[in-house]
């Protein structure tokens, strides 16, 4: 995929399934919670990408059957991002 100069290092997408949330307002709330939690917790991942010269496209799926609190979503996203940083390679292969 072609990425022009100046493209952001980190991009994120969110999905909340219609299977779990029949009403659009509930799906939208779940996605808003995920986006806000990611916004608050993205700095360590962004710093890692700057240090290692990488670029990342991240996609998160909200799989709970009910909407949990904002604080619980923040804790979950922080845990996910911490695990992701640990699993990323320490070197980036040039293509």
N, C-alpha and C positions, 0 to 999 in steps of 0.2 A: 504494500500500500504506500502510495506517495504521500509524504508529509512535508509541507513547505517549511522553510526556515521560520523560526519563531513559534512553531506549533508548541502547545503546552506539553509538559512532560507527563501529565497525569490527567486522564479523562475518565469519567465514571458515569455509568448508566444504572438505572434502578427499575425493577419490575415488581408489581404486586398482582398476583394471579386472580383472575375472575372466579376461579374455582374456590378460592379462599374467601374472597370478598365480593359478594354479589353486587353491592352498590358502589357506584363510581366514587362517591364521596369518601367511602372507607378505603378504597384503593388509593385514592389521591392522598389521604391523610397518612397512610402507611409509607407511601413514597416520599412525602414531605419529611416525615420523621427520619427516614434513611438518608436523604440528601443533607439534612441539617446535621445529623450525627457525623456523616462523612466530612462535611465542611469543618466541623470542630476538631476532628481527629486526623486530618490528612497531612499535617505538617511533617511528622516524622517520615512518612512515606515519600513525600515530596523532597525532603532533604536527602534521603537515601538515593533517590533518582538523580538528583543534582550531583552528588558525590561520585556516583558510579556511571554517569553518562547514559542512563537508560530512559526509556519511555514506556508508559504502561497504560493500557486500556482495561479498566476494571468494570465488571458488571455484577451488581448485587441483586439478589432476589429475596423478597420478604416472604417467608414461608410459614409464619405463624397463622393460626386460624382466627386469632383475635388481635386487636391492636394493643400492644404493650406500652408502657410509659416511655416518655422521651429518655429518661435516665437509663432505663433498661436497654433501649436501642443504642444509646451512646456507648454503654459498656460492651455490648455485643460487637459493635463496629470496631471499637478500639481493640478488642481481642482478635478479631479477624485480621485487622491491619497489622497487628504485632506478629501474628503467625505468618502472614504473607511476607513481611520484611525478612523474617528468619529463613524462609524458604527460597527467597530470590537468590540468584547466583551472585557471587562476589565479583564476577567479571562479565562484561558485555561483549558478545561476539559481533564483530562488524560484518555486515553483509555486502 
